[in-house]
């Protein structure tokens, strides 16, 4: 079920950028953008393992049966009968970074070509993952729940079009980062990854065949 006590997430953002096209070479366009975002009172879905590991912070979200005589003798609480993982408000997210890119378009006898490359550098990415705890620097740390934020990443693409035939290639590069277990570095390093997407299409009288 839902949580009727949820409140809105509030955020502030600032963005400033510039675009430059050299007069001597107009087919090329250079751009850069700086951004800074903060979000408070975020709406978050907590994993059951996190709730259990921090039971003292969520006493109302873990329901236990009355402890048996064996539980009392061993100093253990009663058996868990229910864990409430409905969404809740907590935490602050602060992030900032710079996007740098270049675009290039040209027409020739071989067709129209459009190339682009964009790189993103993350200067700051801090979140509060557990209520009543300090913010954690999430850069270059694996996180299966909310996504992994690497210090930087890059995407490049090349589009070609000539009449009824077109083709596209995109390359995405993600550098290496630290693996974690339960949010803590485990000494393992995830290697850099490169993804290549290729697509070609032919317009055959109103119908497009894509590969």
C-alpha positions in Angstrom: 0.0 0.0 0.0 0.9 3.7 -0.2 2.0 6.2 2.4 -0.7 8.9 2.9 1.8 10.9 5.0 4.1 11.6 2.0 5.1 15.2 1.4 6.3 16.9 -1.8 10.0 16.7 -2.8 11.4 20.2 -3.2 14.4 21.1 -5.3 16.4 24.0 -6.6 18.6 24.0 -9.7 20.9 26.4 -11.5 22.2 26.0 -15.0 24.5 28.2 -17.1 25.8 27.4 -20.5 27.3 28.7 -23.7 27.4 27.7 -27.4 30.1 28.7 -29.8 30.3 28.4 -33.5 33.5 29.7 -35.2 32.8 32.1 -38.1 35.5 30.5 -40.1 34.1 27.0 -39.7 30.3 27.2 -39.2 29.5 23.5 -39.5 31.0 22.9 -36.1 29.3 23.9 -32.8 31.0 23.7 -29.3 28.9 23.9 -26.1 29.4 23.7 -22.4 26.9 23.7 -19.5 27.4 23.9 -15.8 24.6 22.7 -13.5 23.9 22.4 -9.8 20.9 20.7 -8.3 19.7 20.2 -4.7 16.7 18.2 -3.6 15.2 18.0 -0.1 12.6 15.7 1.5 13.1 13.1 -1.3 10.6 10.3 -1.8 12.5 7.1 -1.4 11.7 3.4 -1.5 13.9 1.6 1.1 15.1 -2.0 0.4 14.0 -4.5 3.1 17.7 -5.3 3.9 18.4 -1.6 4.7 15.3 -1.4 7.0 16.4 -4.5 8.9 20.0 -3.3 9.2 18.7 -0.1 10.7 15.8 -1.3 12.8 16.3 1.2 15.5 15.6 4.0 13.0 12.4 2.4 11.8 10.7 0.8 14.8 7.3 1.5 13.4 8.1 -0.3 10.1 9.1 -3.7 11.5 6.4 -5.7 13.2 7.5 -8.7 15.3 5.6 -11.5 17.1 5.9 -11.7 20.9 9.3 -13.3 21.8 9.1 -16.9 22.8 10.7 -18.3 26.0 13.6 -19.4 23.8 13.9 -15.9 22.4 14.0 -14.3 25.8 16.6 -16.8 27.0 18.8 -16.0 24.1 18.2 -12.3 24.3 16.5 -12.2 20.9 13.5 -10.2 19.8 10.4 -11.9 18.4 10.1 -13.3 14.9 9.5 -10.7 12.2 6.0 -10.9 10.8 5.9 -7.8 8.6 8.3 -5.2 7.1 6.8 -1.9 5.8 8.9 -0.7 2.8 6.4 1.8 1.5 7.9 5.1 0.2 8.9 7.7 2.7 10.4 11.2 2.8 13.9 11.8 3.9 17.3 12.9 2.8 19.0 15.5 0.7 20.6 15.1 -2.7 23.3 17.6 -3.9 24.9 17.3 -7.3 26.8 19.5 -9.7 28.8 19.0 -12.9 29.8 20.1 -16.3 28.6 18.9 -19.8 31.0 19.5 -22.7 30.2 18.7 -26.3 30.8 19.2 -29.9 28.5 18.9 -33.0 29.5 18.7 -36.6 27.3 18.6 -39.6 28.3 18.6 -43.3 26.7 17.8 -46.6 28.7 16.1 -49.4 28.2 14.0 -52.5 28.3 10.9 -50.3 25.3 12.2 -48.2 24.7 14.2 -45.0 26.9 13.5 -42.0 26.2 14.6 -38.4 28.7 13.8 -35.7 28.4 14.6 -32.0 30.3 13.9 -28.8 29.3 14.8 -25.2 31.2 14.2 -22.0 29.8 14.7 -18.5 32.0 15.4 -15.5 30.4 15.0 -12.0 32.1 17.3 -9.5 29.7 16.4 -6.6 27.0 13.8 -5.9 26.1 13.4 -2.3 23.0 11.7 -0.9 21.6 10.6 2.4 20.8 6.9 2.0 19.7 6.2 5.6 17.8 8.6 7.7 19.7 10.3 10.6 23.0 9.6 9.0 25.5 12.0 7.2 25.5 12.5 3.5 27.6 10.0 1.5 29.7 10.8 -1.5 28.3 8.4 -4.2 30.8 9.2 -7.0 32.4 6.0 -8.5 30.5 3.7 -6.1 28.2 0.9 -7.4 24.6 1.3 -6.4 22.0 -1.2 -7.8 19.1 0.6 -6.1 19.5 4.2 -7.3 22.1 3.9 -10.0 25.9 4.2 -10.2 27.3 7.7 -10.7 30.8 7.7 -12.2 33.1 10.7 -12.1 32.7 11.1 -15.8 31.2 9.4 -18.9 31.1 10.1 -22.6 28.8 9.4 -25.5 29.6 9.9 -29.2 27.5 9.4 -32.3 27.7 9.5 -36.1 24.6 9.8 -38.3 24.6 9.4 -42.1 21.7 10.0 -44.5 21.6 9.7 -48.2 18.2 9.6 -49.8 16.3 6.5 -48.7 19.3 5.0 -46.9 20.5 6.0 -43.4 22.8 4.7 -40.7 23.6 5.5 -37.2 26.4 4.6 -34.8 26.6 5.5 -31.1 29.4 4.7 -28.7 28.9 5.0 -24.9 31.9 4.8 -22.5 31.6 4.3 -18.8 34.9 4.3 -16.8 35.7 1.9 -14.0 34.3 2.3 -10.5 34.3 0.6 -7.1 32.0 -2.3 -6.3 30.1 -2.3 -3.0 28.2 -4.7 -0.7 25.6 -3.1 1.4 26.8 0.3 0.4 30.4 -0.3 1.5 33.4 -0.8 -0.7 34.3 -4.5 -1.0 37.7 -4.1 -2.6 36.5 -5.2 -6.1 36.8 -2.9 -9.1 34.2 -2.9 -11.9 36.1 -2.5 -15.2 35.4 0.2 -17.8 32.6 -0.6 -20.2 32.1 0.5 -23.9 28.8 0.0 -25.6 28.4 0.3 -29.4 24.9 0.6 -31.0 24.6 0.3 -34.8 21.5 0.8 -36.8 20.7 1.1 -40.6 17.4 1.7 -42.3 16.1 1.8 -45.9 12.9 3.6 -47.0 11.1 1.3 -49.5 8.1 3.3 -50.7 6.6 4.5 -47.4 7.8 1.5 -45.3 11.0 1.6 -43.4 13.2 -1.5 -42.9 15.6 -1.1 -40.0 18.5 -3.3 -39.1 
